[in-house]
Amino acid sequence: MDKIKILGIIPARGGSKRIPGKNKKKLGGKELVRYSIESTLKSKEITDFVLSSDDDDILKIGKEYQNLICLKRPSNISGDLAPAITYVNHAIETLSKEYDIVVIIQPTSPFTLGEDIDNTIKLLYNSDADSSVSIMKLDHAIHPAKLKTLQDLQLKPFLEEEAGRMAAHELPELFVRNCSVYASKIKSIQSGKIIGDKCLGFEMLRERSIDINDPIDFEFAEFMLQKIMFKNG
């Protein structure tokens, strides 16, 4: 894959409603954004590494790492409602280079490994698909067949009849994007899509699929980090 040009982008805004300053908040004594930076820099497939942020403190953190390009994101594409395609296009236009694949690595997924990033990329590169994303297996406890509505205190099927299927082995395996890694061929990006029409999924372990969006997620990540540190001695 040495001839393939791959742009890796870590999007790390300064703002966050549910956890103020989330990407700068320390997890195990280290700012959250550092986990994604360090994992991304371990990728053997990415050509150019970019940290995109509107926050000077986050950019200052990024400048501590060699081979990481720090881009100041304009305020007009840094709000909660700004689509991801805007910062991707900003990075491509700023670097003025041609790429075959663009990869987004989310800083809210601190346990993503460099090999998870590379495996997602390889899955896409070796196919005719438009995109590939990291996924995790859905817990059978929240399987759609088990979802209910409550009508006058009586449980009613929401999507389908459970039909006595209560055990995990009785239900089909389902997967969901774990919001860690997104890879797309440049034609999809040029058409304005982060995820193309034909998308493949690389399965990550649930313990590495934590996506931090609210304080409870952060607390669980702290618990998992302690467990990992204890396991590794």
Secondary structure, DSSP 8 states (H G I E B T S, - for coil): -TT--EEEEEE--S--SSSTTGGGSEETTEEHHHHHHHHHHT-SS-SEEEEEES-HHHHHHHTTSTTEEEEE--GGG-STT--HHHHHHHHHHHHT---SEEEEE-TT-TT--HHHHHHHHHHHHTSS-SEEEEEEE--GGG-GGG-EEEETTEEEESSS--TT--SGGGS---EEEEEEEEEEEHHHHHTT-SS-SSEEEEE--GGG-----SHHHHHHHHHHHHHHHHHT-
